[in-house]
Amino acid sequence: MIDSKLLVKLVSVQSSFDADEEINEFIINIITSIDKNILIQKDAYGNIYATKGKGENGFKCIVAHTDTVHSIKKNRKVYVHGNTLFAMASNEYVGAKVVQTGIGGDDRSGIYTCIKALQDFDNVKSVFFRFEESGCKGSNASNISFFNDCNFVVQCDRKGNSDFITHTNGISVASQEFTDTMLEIGLKYGYSKAIGTSTDVGTLKRRGLPVSACNMSAGYWNPHTSTETIDMEDLDKCYRFVSEMFTTHGNTKFAHEHVVPTYTVRSTAKKAKKAFTNSITRNFFSMDAANLIVEMAETNLTKLIEIGNSRMFKPIGGDVVFLDDEECPICGEKDTLIFATYDGMFYCSAKQHNAYIEDAGVYKNCLIEDAGIVFAYDRINDVWIYEIDSEWSDELGSYFKK
């Protein structure tokens, strides 16, 4: 049964993309009220670490983030209608008219599952990361050794009510054994395998997290918008899934290591002003980026590189590239789409949207051309492959080798 009083308290405490002090203080106070023996620590960045028990058989671990994409609003009130939580606030830009504003389910839903797990289970570790929304800054600055005695790491930081993710931030974050074992439970709750975009467990894995991890739908809808809501039935279902994972497999260690692939030089685009083009835009890069490629070409930063002996490549030459004249399929803004090469994901930088793009059409239609060869993006392996050798999967939302 959902603890609606706890959830309402959590969503009533506001945070934003650059301010989370009040919610962090609230989290510490509520954890202390659960059990004074829970060890609470902070690192230099301000991330909160909670440890309950001695972990004789290893710790169950669950994490969340404390920021939201929303700005802090005056006169904001939280409402409950049936199983739905939403928020209203006065909007200074429309004559102080009261309008709907984001509830902050991303990631108050995750914080809720962390606090419930600390209440309900022994031998639990939990981390509350700062500023995930602006680039997973908290998890990137966190103490990775904190997770060495954990058996696996769960994050509930996904929209909807049915996604179970072990591939996020462009990489696999779990072993096949962990994925199969937990999905067997998840199917009972209506969960199925999906590909994620960017969140803290992916950052932890890139930094050397030694165990399997996952992200899962936590009952919030329309994230990063003013119409964001939380469905309490969906959140309760998420927590029941987590609870069964902890009860059934909480004492089992699911080891997993992210192995960074090694590369060898395949070809170099030395005069690359028109080396990359997009099938749905006039130029895959903005003009500024295209000029930058020309300047960088002599430093060999625009190489296409081969992975092993197979024909799979990575474009090198910066962390992001900009799509010129392309419209965001979510918010409709033009010239805001960015491909983040470090995450293998598209991002919309529009102020009212400011979110990763999961629209499969963007991935399907985005093809790059170098020296007359067209490449398609394989999201599963975070590589570019020859389009002629590839096939699109609607189920995975990705190209893959035939």
Secondary structure as UniProt FT lines:
FT   HELIX           4..12
FT   HELIX           21..34
FT   TURN            36..37
FT   STRAND          39..42
FT   TURN            44..45
FT   STRAND          48..52
FT   TURN            56..57
FT   STRAND          59..65
FT   TURN            74..75
FT   STRAND          77..81
FT   TURN            82..83
FT   STRAND          84..91
FT   HELIX           92..94
FT   TURN            95..96
FT   STRAND          97..101
FT   HELIX           105..120
FT   STRAND          124..129
FT   TURN            133..135
FT   HELIX           137..140
FT   HELIX           144..147
FT   TURN            148..149
FT   STRAND          150..159
FT   STRAND          163..165
FT   STRAND          167..168
FT   TURN            169..170
FT   STRAND          171..172
FT   HELIX           176..186
FT   HELIX           187..189
FT   STRAND          192..194
FT   HELIX           200..206
FT   TURN            207..208
FT   STRAND          213..221
FT   TURN            223..224
FT   TURN            226..227
FT   STRAND          229..231
FT   HELIX           232..249
FT   TURN            250..251
FT   STRAND          263..268
FT   TURN            273..274
FT   TURN            279..280
FT   HELIX           287..297
FT   TURN            298..302
FT   STRAND          303..307
FT   TURN            308..309
FT   STRAND          310..315
FT   STRAND          320..322
FT   TURN            329..331
FT   STRAND          337..340
FT   TURN            341..344
FT   STRAND          345..348
FT   TURN            351..353
FT   STRAND          355..357
FT   HELIX           360..365
FT   STRAND          367..370
FT   TURN            371..372
FT   STRAND          373..378
FT   TURN            379..382
FT   STRAND          383..386
FT   HELIX           387..389
FT   STRAND          390..393
FT   TURN            394..397
FT   STRAND          398..401
//
